[in-house]
Amino acid sequence: MSSQFELPHDYVPVSQRGVDTRAAFITRTYNHLMGAIVVFTLIEVWLFSAGLAEPIATAMMSTSWLLILGGFMLVSWFATRAAHNSPSIGAQYAGLAATVVAYSILFVPMLYMADTMAPGAIQSAAIVTLTGFAGLTAVAFTTRKDFSFLGGMLRWGGVVALVAIAGGILFGFNLGTWFSVAMVAFAGAAILYDTSNVLHHYPEDRYVAGALQLFASVALMFWYVLRIFMSRD
């Protein structure tokens, strides 16, 4: 979900710029998104090939998930805020880099369990996620609809999801496959919302921030698609 960012006094959404400016902005945004996904993948491959994934996964799974998720959310919040609120391209890159690294670490236990207990699930989940993302992006581009109205629903849904996750951790109940299905739908709505914001509301100098927001939504979808594939084995 997109964070609010401070706009310069002469702020003009990229949607109101010329065709060449809009095209360059979209190309930069999605190139940075693909770059973030590639870096995330390379970090995970390195962690597993270097033998670091198992000790990281073991340490994280023996720690309270509330603490881990809390720390992760804090890092993500600061990184997103820095990327969106600063006109400095360096700060935007720092926010994107911090988010990619934070997600890479958070995903280690899930990927380790999937690699051990459900061979092939990671590749299948990645294909489904990228296909879903491509389809939702095509919807946003072809309809040219402003999906800003999804913002309130996503904020509500995010709070409900966090309460459910915290309850599951604290009281030891399994949220089940249907929760993962609901969260995949939630991530799909977030992708539509974020893509719409990038196309309609972002200024042309925030392409890195746009890539960060889209990366977060893609990662969320991948997390829960992977959980669904793991539940089948």
GUTOR-14572 format. One record per residue: residue number from 1; residue in one letter; y, z, x of N, C-alpha, C in turn. Coordinates in steps of 0.001 Angstrom, whole numbers. Each point is the difference from the previous one (the first is absolute). Example, Ala and Ser with C-alpha at 12.3 -4.5 7.8 and 13.67 -1.06 7.14 Angstrom:
# GUTOR-14572
  num  residu      npy      npz      npx     capy     capz     capx      cpy      cpz      cpx
    1       A    -5690     7800    13190     1190        0     -890     1200        0      900
    2       S     1050     -720     -350     1190       60      820     1090      730     -770
END
This chain:
# GUTOR-14572
  num  residu      npy      npz      npx     capy     capz     capx      cpy      cpz      cpx
    1       M    -1190        0      840     1190        0     -840     1238        0      874
    2       S      968     -744     -419     1185     -154      828      888     1218      -52
    3       S      504      363     1162      971     1071       79     1387     -583     -178
    4       Q      927      846     -449     1371     -441     -104      607       -5     1393
    5       F      848     -978      268      661      -37     1293     1490     -149     -196
    6       E      759      443      994     1454      -80      -62      431    -1436      241
    7       L      909     -492     -814      434    -1371       98     1373      -60      646
    8       P      233     -993      847     1327     -151      586     1001     -389    -1085
    9       H     1283      176      308     1036     -271     -988        9    -1468     -430
   10       D     -335     -884      924       -9    -1423     -332    -1405     -486     -355
   11       Y     -828      913     -499    -1381     -300     -315     -119    -1125    -1020
   12       V     -819     -977      330     -336    -1084     -920    -1507     -194       70
   13       P     -716       97    -1131    -1451     -204       30     -330    -1376      553
   14       V    -1111      -86      701     -373    -1278      598     -243    -1054    -1065
   15       S     -341      432    -1220     -225     -943    -1093     1263     -770     -360
   16       Q     1170      529      402     1262     -676     -293      510     -819     1184
   17       R     -787      -41     1048      367     -803     1157     -495    -1437     -185
   18       G      272     -826      980     -433    -1386      -44    -1500     -146      169
   19       V     -496    -1192     -299    -1442     -266       57     -547      249     1400
   20       D      703     -470     1022     -480      167     1377      -66     1470      393
   21       T     1003      775     -413       19     1433      305    -1158      712     -684
   22       R     -239     -329    -1276    -1110      616     -733    -1331     -350      639
   23       A     -160    -1250      370    -1255     -440      619     -238      712     1328
   24       A     1071      129      798     -138      676     1293     -342     1472     -192
   25       F      631      633     -981     -271     1409     -280    -1448      211     -423
   26       I     -485     -820     -915    -1384      130     -485     -981     -240     1140
   27       T      266    -1023      813     -885     -296     1137      -44     1174      970
   28       R     1157      579      316       35     1145      913     -738     1198     -591
   29       T      224      256    -1278     -648     1152     -638    -1510     -114       67
   30       Y     -535    -1153     -391    -1452     -145      -53     -613     -187     1381
   31       N      746     -539      943     -491      -30     1382     -136     1414      552
   32       H      971      861     -304      -78     1388      456    -1116      755     -727
   33       L     -210     -310    -1272    -1112      620     -723    -1331     -382      633
   34       M     -193    -1285      274    -1237     -440      635     -147      623     1386
   35       G     1122      111      711      -47      644     1312     -415     1453     -103
   36       A      514      711    -1019     -372     1408     -191    -1487      130     -306
   37       I     -531     -906     -820    -1427       31     -345     -846     -272     1238
   38       V      436     -960      823     -741     -317     1234       15     1191      952
   39       V     1159      641      168       99     1166      896     -875     1135     -524
   40       F       42      242    -1295     -863     1019     -611    -1467     -282      320
   41       T     -411    -1261     -170    -1388     -382      269     -349      198     1464
   42       L      895     -397      902     -258      138     1433     -104     1466      414
   43       I      832      859     -592      -83     1431      311    -1359      552     -425
   44       E     -444     -372    -1204    -1296      483     -487    -1136     -512      882
   45       V       53    -1272      366    -1043     -566      875      -16      739     1328
   46       W     1171      282      552       56      714     1284     -548     1415     -138
   47       L      354      702    -1069     -483     1369     -191    -1521       34      -91
   48       F     -576     -968     -695    -1455      -26     -143     -676     -447     1292
   49       S      537    -1035      655     -631     -501     1231      137      987     1150
   50       A     1067      810      -18      207      986     1064     -751     1295     -262
   51       G     -705       88    -1120     -752     1207     -328      853     1145     -492
   52       L     1238     -295     -415      903     1055     -464      -95      240    -1504
   53       A     -547     -958     -720      -44      114    -1464     -832     1190     -454
   54       E    -1169      204      624     -884     1090     -438      640     1373      175
   55       P      542      344     1195      630     1329      119     1225      154     -904
   56       I      781    -1059     -179     1155       92     -895     -462      241    -1424
   57       A    -1019     -755     -432     -520      159    -1361     -584     1395     -203
   58       T     -751      478      981     -606     1327     -100     1068     1080     -102
   59       A     1030     -107      839     1079      994       -8      754      -20    -1327
   60       M      287    -1186     -511      759     -101    -1238     -809      460    -1202
   61       M    -1311     -294        1     -828      385    -1138     -287     1492      -12
   62       S      204      671     1144     -202     1452       45     1301      766     -243
   63       T     1087     -739     -247     1305      598     -255      353     -179    -1467
   64       S      863      857     -509      431     -127    -1384      691    -1344     -213
   65       W     -517     -743     -978      593    -1298     -302     1417      150     -526
   66       L      314     1125     -596     1360      221     -482      990        5     1161
   67       L     -400      638     1109      863       31     1178      151    -1393      595
   68       I    -1110     -730       63       36    -1342      565      860     -924     -849
   69       L     -246       11    -1310      762     -858     -892     1475      405      -39
   70       G      245     1319       70     1377      471       14      744     -494     1228
   71       G     -643      130     1161      610     -489     1229      192    -1495      -21
   72       F     -994     -716     -511       76    -1449      -94     1154     -429     -915
   73       M      129      663    -1158     1070     -336     -937     1366      271      608
   74       L       89     1084      792     1270      339      646      397    -1078     1000
   75       V     -969     -418      834      273    -1052      975      396    -1291     -711
   76       S     -749     -355    -1047      281    -1233     -729     1380       49     -650
   77       W      369     1191     -527     1296      130     -659     1138     -197      992
   78       F     -116      648     1166     1043     -143     1011       76    -1438      503
   79       A    -1171     -613      225      -25    -1365      517      599     -977    -1011
   80       T     -372      157    -1267      515     -890    -1041     1505      177     -162
   81       R      444     1255       12     1434      275     -142      780     -608     1159
   82       A     -537      145     1211      687     -564     1164       84    -1515      -97
   83       A    -1089     -626     -434      -37    -1460      -78      946     -531    -1064
   84       H      100      708    -1134      806     -493    -1108     1479      366      105
   85       N      297     1151      548     1373      489      -23      813     -379     1227
   86       S     -650     -490     1026      733     -330     1218      221    -1504      116
   87       P     1239     -416      280      250    -1426      243     -518     -442     1368
   88       S     -380      970      839     -496     -313     1338    -1397     -603      -78
   89       I     -169    -1163      584    -1311     -643       -1     -994      824      807
   90       G      507      707     1034     -878      854      801     -588     1127     -810
   91       A      821      624     -856     -491     1083     -858    -1006     -522    -1008
   92       Q      220    -1203     -510     -961     -590     -937    -1347     -250      679
   93       Y       42     -513     1213    -1253     -220      736     -697     1325      310
   94       A      784     1014      335     -588     1315      284     -687      542    -1245
   95       G      630     -165    -1166     -605      446    -1244    -1282     -741     -304
   96       L        2    -1305      194    -1214     -788     -236    -1108      405      960
   97       A      336      178     1279    -1007      385      993     -592     1366     -316
   98       A      854      966     -373     -487     1342     -327     -926      -28    -1210
   99       T      338     -815     -985     -832      -92    -1199    -1350     -615      319
  100       V      -20    -1061      804    -1262     -651      364     -896      963      773
  101       V      574      733      938     -793      962      782     -527     1120     -899
  102       A      861      521     -898     -434     1070     -905    -1142     -460     -895
  103       Y      107    -1190     -553    -1077     -528     -839    -1266     -224      819
  104       S      161     -486     1219    -1166     -256      853     -802     1276      216
  105       I      678     1120      230     -683     1277      215     -612      509    -1303
  106       L      747      -92    -1087     -497      486    -1284    -1257     -744     -435
  107       F      -90    -1282      320    -1130     -813     -438    -1277      239      812
  108       V      112      627     1168    -1168      135      877    -1202      652     -688
  109       P      148     1168     -664    -1184      600     -642     -639     -905    -1046
  110       M      826     -655     -829     -528     -889    -1026     -744    -1180      622
  111       L      602     -616     1002     -636    -1138      652    -1264      415      745
  112       Y       26     1178      592    -1183      495      713    -1160      215     -966
  113       M      277      624    -1144    -1054      221    -1000     -503    -1323     -566
  114       A      921     -937     -249     -403    -1297     -539     -862     -755     1008
  115       D      387       41     1268     -753     -695     1036    -1395      598      166
  116       T     -101     1314     -209    -1280      691      179     -898     -111    -1224
  117       M      571      184    -1187     -805      105    -1216      -37    -1254     -856
  118       A      964     -881      169       59    -1191     -858      373    -1224      829
  119       P     -919     -479      857      301    -1166      830      431    -1193     -847
  120       G     1042     -653      455      518    -1157     -722     1077      337    -1006
  121       A      147     1288     -339      984      394    -1013     1428     -245      485
  122       I      259      223     1282     1356     -174      524      437    -1454     -124
  123       Q     -869     -921      407      349    -1412      -68      197     -450    -1451
  124       S     -900      452     -888      107     -378    -1410     1279      539     -617
  125       A      331     1265      310     1219      604     -543     1240     -709      523
  126       A      -21     -406     1267     1149     -705      578      213    -1339     -702
  127       I    -1102     -719     -258      108    -1295     -671      544      163    -1414
  128       V     -530      977     -739      460      238    -1370     1475      400       -4
  129       T      389      865      936     1390      461       64      960    -1145      295
  130       L     -317     -798      999      886    -1105      351       52    -1050    -1104
  131       T    -1138     -224     -679      -12     -935    -1128      871      522    -1141
  132       G     -149     1303     -297      821      599    -1048     1476      -47      342
  133       F      324      302     1250     1399      -39      431      572    -1409     -125
  134       A     -780    -1001      423      462    -1388      -90      240     -397    -1455
  135       G     -914      407     -890      154     -334    -1409     1225      644     -617
  136       L      213     1284      285     1161      710     -551     1310     -536      574
  137       T      -26     -361     1280     1189     -597      611      322    -1336     -664
  138       A    -1038     -787     -285      203    -1287     -676      614      210    -1383
  139       V     -450     1049     -711      580      305    -1315     1486      290      128
  140       A      358      837      974     1407      363      190      845    -1217      378
  141       F     -538     -874      841      760    -1158      450      131    -1054    -1096
  142       T    -1088     -250     -730       15    -1079     -983      743      374    -1279
  143       T     -118     1248     -429      694      403    -1222     1465      312      254
  144       R      339      389     1252     1361      386      377      522     1166     -853
  145       K     -932      753     -564      362     1120     -858      380     1207      845
  146       D      986      752     -472      400     1227      676     -859     1146     -555
  147       F     -859      546      843     -916     1055     -436      552     1399      264
  148       S     1321      125       53      611     1308      246     -387     1025    -1054
  149       F     -319     -474    -1212     -349      917    -1084    -1264      797      304
  150       L     -778     -445      982    -1221      723      362      303     1269      804
  151       G     1240      131      474      326     1127      871     -265     1353     -625
  152       G      447      197    -1238     -221     1285     -671    -1472      304     -193
  153       M     -765    -1011     -411    -1434      188     -191     -694      367     1305
  154       L      416     -646     1103     -616      277     1296      332     1410      481
  155       R     1218      444     -230      345     1374      398     -821     1020     -785
  156       W     -132     -213    -1297     -828      877     -833    -1436      -33      471
  157       G     -531    -1223      153    -1391     -145      430     -252      610     1357
  158       G      980     -114      900     -154      591     1326     -114     1507      -51
  159       V      830      626     -841      -69     1458     -151    -1345      415     -589
  160       V     -440     -709    -1044    -1288      322     -626    -1140     -156     1007
  161       A       39    -1070      789    -1048     -233      990      -21     1105     1052
  162       L     1181      406      476       65     1069      999     -533     1315     -555
  163       V      323      300    -1265     -512     1225     -621    -1526      -68     -114
  164       A     -512    -1166     -398    -1454     -158     -122     -687      146     1348
  165       I      570     -617     1038     -590       90     1339       29     1431      505
  166       A     1144      671     -166      112     1397      436     -986      876     -763
  167       G     -146     -234    -1320     -962      769     -791    -1420     -222      469
  168       G     -328    -1253      318    -1342     -285      492     -302      690     1312
  169       I     1008       46      894     -188      654     1295     -110     1524     -169
  170       L      887      565     -807       38     1450     -155    -1199      549     -764
  171       F     -435     -725    -1031    -1056      521     -870    -1342     -685      192
  172       G      -51     -942      927    -1278     -568      400     -657     -929     -996
  173       F      774     -664     -870     -645     -945     -918      247    -1430      468
  174       N     -964     -855     -346       45    -1400      421      800     -804    -1018
  175       L     1001     -729      471      826     -782     -912     -733    -1218     -544
  176       G    -1026     -452      699     -860    -1053     -526      532    -1412      173
  177       T     -862     -953     -357      304    -1417      174     1154     -449     -882
  178       W       66      534    -1232     1042     -443     -922     1397      362      504
  179       F      102     1112      728     1292      340      596      375    -1051     1038
  180       S     -979     -431      798      264    -1041     1004      417    -1301     -670
  181       V     -662     -348    -1112      373    -1211     -737     1438      101     -498
  182       A      352     1176     -545     1367      212     -486     1006     -112     1150
  183       M     -379      511     1177      915      -51     1138      137    -1422      550
  184       V    -1039     -812     -124      116    -1414      381     1005     -691     -921
  185       A      -86      297    -1299      974     -554     -949     1404      497      318
  186       F      111     1274      366     1294      581      381      556     -729     1220
  187       A     -858     -239     1006      438     -701     1206      425    -1431     -328
  188       G     -707     -635     -947      385    -1350     -417     1385      -15     -624
  189       A      278      996     -845     1333      107     -598     1049      251     1082
  190       A     -346      809     1002      928      275     1101      293    -1276      788
  191       I    -1014     -840      200      208    -1262      717      960     -903     -781
  192       L     -197      -92    -1318      912     -791     -829     1428      543       89
  193       Y      118     1323     -114     1311      650       42      679     -229     1351
  194       D     -748      211     1088      580     -151     1331      362    -1451      293
  195       T     -884     -925     -391      288    -1422      217     1248     -412     -764
  196       S      115      469    -1241     1182     -294     -810     1262      547      651
  197       N      -66     1228      503     1170      588      666      399     -803     1225
  198       V     -999     -403      778      284     -794     1194      693    -1306     -385
  199       L     -482     -642    -1044      536    -1302     -398     1364       97     -666
  200       H      224     1070     -775     1193       63     -840     1089      956      488
  201       H     -364     1028      755      969     1062      250      281      313     1466
  202       Y     -847     -432      921      207      353     1399     1096     -859      619
  203       P      836      583      868      940     -818      784     -762     -709     1117
  204       E      603    -1028      539     -733     -856      934     -325      671     1330
  205       D      645     1148      307     -273      661     1278    -1087     1070     -116
  206       R     -682       95    -1162    -1021     1039     -189    -1405     -585     -127
  207       Y     -260    -1088      712    -1316     -634      -92    -1097      878      609
  208       V      333      790     1020     -993      915      578     -328     1116     -996
  209       A     1028      522     -666     -211     1027    -1017     -833     -546    -1156
  210       G      244    -1252     -377     -798     -615    -1048    -1465     -117      404
  211       A     -234     -377     1249    -1375      -94      498     -678     1364       -3
  212       L      752     1033      356     -548     1365       -3     -459      388    -1405
  213       Q      836     -267     -998     -335      398    -1357    -1220     -750     -515
  214       L      -69    -1288      284    -1151     -791     -422    -1263      448      726
  215       F      123      320     1282    -1157      479      759     -564     1278     -596
  216       A      874      922     -411     -457     1255     -598     -789     -261    -1279
  217       S      452     -937     -821     -697     -297    -1250    -1336     -694      255
  218       V      -32     -909      976    -1260     -668      347    -1007     1020      531
  219       A      469      916      850     -883     1032      543     -561      887    -1098
  220       L      846      348     -986     -464      815    -1123    -1099     -713     -774
  221       M      188    -1290     -258    -1025     -756     -714    -1291      -66      809
  222       F      115     -258     1306    -1187      -89      853     -773     1316       -3
  223       W      712     1133       52     -629     1320        8     -919      176    -1210
  224       Y      508     -327    -1182     -770      254    -1220    -1009    -1102     -301
  225       V      261    -1222      419    -1033    -1037     -103    -1187      378      880
  226       L      290      495     1201    -1067      428      904     -791     1159     -597
  227       R      678      935     -643     -696     1109     -651     -954     -507    -1080
  228       I      419    -1019     -737     -870     -564    -1040    -1236     -622      626
  229       F      168     -770     1070    -1150     -608      661     -919     1059      587
  230       M      560     1079      533     -823     1068      553     -786      730    -1094
  231       S      559      110    -1173     -681      716    -1099    -1204     -772     -518
  232       R      -85    -1291      320    -1124     -802     -468    -1237      195      855
  233       D      175      563     1210    -1148      133      930     -553     1422      -24
END
